[in-house]
Amino acid sequence: MPVNVISALLITVVVLVGIIVAGVTAMLSKISGAPVARAVRDGGVAFAGTVTLALLLMTSLHDL
């Protein structure tokens, strides 16, 4: 497979994992009694952190 296809698949997996992490984080935040807006914010922060970390790791491993 070409490198572009593999990169696209890895980015897709990273985004899907980020969505799962965001959903779990938002649910846990809501269960703990936070308002909906705070739960959504917590989920967004978790998504951004997960995707950013994973993409940075992919980039740094690609450069090796």
C-alpha positions in Angstrom: 0.0 0.0 0.0 1.2 3.5 -0.7 2.3 5.6 2.3 -0.5 8.1 1.7 -3.2 5.4 2.1 -1.6 4.1 5.3 -1.4 7.6 6.7 -5.0 8.3 5.8 -6.1 5.1 7.5 -4.1 5.9 10.6 -5.5 9.4 10.8 -9.0 7.9 10.5 -8.3 5.5 13.4 -6.9 8.4 15.5 -10.0 10.5 14.9 -12.3 7.5 15.8 -10.4 6.8 19.0 -10.6 10.5 19.8 -14.4 10.4 19.4 -14.6 7.4 21.7 -12.5 9.1 24.3 -14.6 12.3 24.0 -17.8 10.3 24.4 -16.6 8.5 27.5 -15.2 11.6 29.0 -18.5 13.5 28.5 -20.5 10.6 29.9 -18.3 10.4 33.0 -18.5 14.2 33.5 -22.3 14.1 33.2 -22.6 11.2 35.6 -20.5 13.1 38.1 -23.2 15.8 38.1 -21.7 18.4 35.8 -24.0 20.6 33.6 -24.4 19.6 30.0 -22.2 22.5 28.7 -19.3 21.5 31.0 -19.6 17.8 29.9 -19.5 18.8 26.3 -16.5 21.0 27.0 -14.7 18.2 28.8 -15.4 15.9 25.9 -14.0 18.4 23.4 -10.9 18.9 25.4 -10.4 15.1 25.7 -10.9 14.8 21.9 -8.4 17.6 21.1 -5.8 16.2 23.5 -6.1 12.6 22.2 -6.0 13.6 18.5 -3.1 16.0 19.1 -1.0 13.6 21.0 -1.6 10.8 18.6 -0.8 12.9 15.5 2.3 14.3 17.2 3.5 10.7 17.9 2.7 9.6 14.3 4.8 12.6 13.0 7.7 12.0 15.3 7.8 8.2 14.5 7.6 9.0 10.8 10.6 11.2 11.0 12.7 8.5 12.5 
